[in-house]
Amino acid sequence: MVEQWSKGLVSDFGLEPLEAAGLHANRLQDSILQSPFIDPYRIVWVKGVPAARAESLAPALSEVPATTRLLITIAGRVTAGNKLVKAVNAVRGSVEESQRLRGRALNDWAADRAEELGLARQIAAQVSRVTHADLGVIESELQKLAAYTTSGAKLTPEVVTELLVGAREDEIFRLTDNLLPHPSAQAWSVARNLVRSGIQPTSVAYRMARHLALVLEVRARQERGESLSVMQSDMAEHSFVVQKAFDAARAVDPDQLEASLRAIRDYEFEVKSGQVDAELGLDVLLTRL
């Protein structure tokens, strides 16, 4: 939807992506009410709001100008009685539920997306085997492989293994194991080794953000009294990953986790805007965490 809307923009100023971590209704309302600069309209894209926090954003939708196109994605299920759902309906918006893809459905989606990008379906199968079962992660990996082929280089199974972040899951686990409550010296060492092995620093930061977001979600479930077994049966992540997050969540403060997620968001913005070198900035980011 964002891709389709973006075709009508004439500048980068027209799209404002917002991360859910730390976002509150007043901040969202400011973005919604802002007038376009040189574009015919603005796109405000709120990513991955936990279902438990959805209602807190409802006041931001008291007014949505005709020059703003708003998309909010919710991680979880919301009912028709949810205040945010009612607010969306009140401004003549629509609410759609997307089922989480698993198993064969996930593999089929990856294969179809690979073909759209000019990749063979068997490459998609290899990506699905070694990558976290998340559409955003799979999309990112497929985009990277497609970009690699534009250079004229051949994608062999060995090359794909080298290029995929998921192929280095052991190193990623070592990194995330050493992030909380604060990054250890081992975290610096592993992060640098991952970058030297060819992984983009921003991809390393993305994986750290995914881990912190998972721990934050598990912490919220702990506070609601959910047991580890309930979480493992309900969440898409592997049971081992959920258990690691469950153990880590006991020793951290939710405010600290949200602050860390904001720091990663700021790092990504600074890199993309050319303010900092990605690799040096990753070291600074670990210091901030």
N, C-alpha and C positions, 0 to 999 in steps of 0.2 A: 504494500500500500504506500509506504514512504517512497519507494523507488518510483512508482507511478506519479505520485504527487510532485516529486522532485524534478520531473521533466518540464514542469511549467516554471521553474525558477530560473533566474538569470544570474544569480550570485550565490556564494556560500553563506551569505548572511540570512538567507531565507529559511534555513533548516536549523532548528535548535534541539539537539538531543539532550535529554535530561536523565541522569541516573536516579534511581529511586532512593538510594542511600542518602539520608539526610534531607530529602526533599520534603517541604511542608506546603500547606495550602497557599500561604501568602506568596511564597516564591513562585509557585506554579501559576498563580493568578497574574503576577507581574508579567510572566512570559506570554500568557494567553492574551492579555490586553495590549501588549506592545504592538505598535503599528509597523507595517513593512517598511523597509528602507528603500530599496529600488525594485523589489520583487512585487508581483501582483498580489501575493499573499505570503503568509508565514506558516511554516510547519513546526509544530511543537510535538516532539516525540518523547514520551515518558516510558522508560524501559524497566520492565520487571518489578512492578510494585508488588510486594508481598500481599496476599489476599487480606491478611489481618490488618494491614495499614490502609487499605483502599478507602474506607469510609472517611479517613482523616483528610483526604484530598477533595472531598465533595464540595466544600465551600468555594473552591477555586473556580468552579464551573457556573457560578451565579450569572455570568455573562460571557459569551463566546462571540467575538466580533466575526462578521462575515469574511474578514481578511485573515482569519486564523483557522488553520486546519489542525485539529488536535487528535492525536492517537495515544492511548494509554494501554500498555500491555500489563496484565495482571498475572503474577505467578501463583496460580491456585484458582479455586472456584469461588465465584460470588453469586449470591442469590438475587432474585428479582427485588427483594426487599432491601438490598444493600443501598446505603445512602448515595454512593458514587454511581451506581446503576440508575437510580432515580434521577440524579443530577444530569447524567448523560441523556436520558430520555426526555428530560425537561427542556433541553436545548436542541431537541430533534436529532439527537445522535443515535447511534445503534450500538448494540452490545452483541458480540459474537463469541461463542465458546469454541476453542480449538482443543481437540483431544490430544493428550500427550502421545506422541508416536513411540511405539516400542516394537521390538522384534522385527518381524518381516515388514511391517508397515514403515518402520524407520529405514530399513535397508532399501526398500523400494523408493522411498523419497530421495535417499542419497544417490541411488543409481539414476533416477530421472534428472536430478539436479546436475549430476556429472555430465550427462549427455547434453544438457543445455549449455554447459560450459565447454563442450567439445572434448570431453574426456571419456575414456572407455568405462563401461559399467563395472568391469572387474577391478578398476582402480577404486571406484566407490566402495566396493566390497572390502578392499584392503583398508581403506580409511575407516570404515565402520568397525572393523575388527579391533583397531588399536586406538581409536579415539573415543573420548567420553560421549555417552549417548545424549548429546545435546545438539539441536539443530544449528545453533549459532556456531558452535565449535566445528561441526562437520562442514558447514558452509565456509567458514574461514579457511579450513584446510583445503577444500576443493578449489577455492579461489586462488590460493597460493600455488597449487599444482597447475592450475590453468595458466597462471602468469608465467610459471616456469617453462611451459611448453611454447609460449610465444617467442622465446629466445631461440627456438629451433632445436633445443636439446631434447633428447629422447627420455621418456619416463619409463624406466625399467622398474621391476619390483624392488630392487636394491636401492635405487635412487629415491623412490617413494618412501621407503622405510627411513632413509636418512633425512628426508624433508619433513616428515610428519612429527609434530610435537608429541602426539600420542605414543610414538615409538620410543620415547624417552620417559615413560611414565615412572620408572623407578627413580630417576633423578628428580622428577617433579614431586614425587612423594617425599623424597629426602628434603626438598626445599620447603614444602608446606609443613612437614613435621617440625621444622626448625623456625617457623614464623612466630608462633605464639608461646607465651604472652608477648614476647618481643623477639625480633630476629636475632639468632645466635651467630657466632662467627662462621659456623657451618653454612648458614643460609647465604652469606656473602659468597663463600667459596663455590657452592653449588650453582648459584645464580650466574656467576662469572663463567663457570664451565659450560652451562647451557648456552650462553651467548657465544662463547668460543666455538661451540659445536655447530653453530649455524642458526640457532633459534633467534628470532628478532627479540630485542629487549622488551618491546611492548607486548609480545606474546607471553613472555615470562610474567610480566606484570598482570596480564589478563588471567593467567592461571592462578596467581596469588589472589586476585580479586574473587575468582570463583570459589576458592577455598574459604576465604574470609566470609563471603556471603553465605556459604553453606553452614559455617560455624554459627553465624548470626541467626540463621533460620532454626538451627538445632537448639540454640540457647532459648529462643522464643518458645519453642515447643517444650523445652524442659520447664520453663516457667509456668506453662499451662498444665504441667503434671504428666506429660506423655512419657511413656517408658521407651527405652532403647528399642525393644522388640517392635513396638508399634511404629516407631519412626522407620525402622528398617523395612517393614512391610509396606509402608505408605510412600516412601520417597523413591525417586528414580535411581539415585546413586547406588553403587554397589554397597552391600551390607558392611563390608570392611571399611569403606570410606566413611559411611555414616557413623560407625563406631569410633573411628579416629576423631571425627568432628565432635561427637558426643563427649569424648574424654577431654578434648581441648576446650569445649564450651564452658566447662566447670570452672576454669581458671581465668576467664577473661570477662571484661565488663562490656555490655552491649554498646555503650557510648564509645569505648575504645575501638571496637570493631567498625562502627560507622565512621569514626574519624579516619581509620586506616583506609576504608573504601573511598572516602573523599580524597585522601592523599593520592591514591592510585588514579582516580579520575583526573585530578589536577596534573599529575605526571603525564598522562596520555595527552591532555590538552597542550601542555608545554612542549611536548615532543612534536605533535602535529603542527603546532603554530611556529615551530622553528626556534623556540626560546632556549631549548637545552638539547645537548647531544643525548641520544636515546640511551647509549651504554653508560655514560657517566651519570646521567640522570637516574638510572636504575640503582646505582650505589647510593645516591642521595635519597631516593625513595625508601630504601631499606633503613636508612638512618631515621627518616621521618616516622617509620613504623615502629 
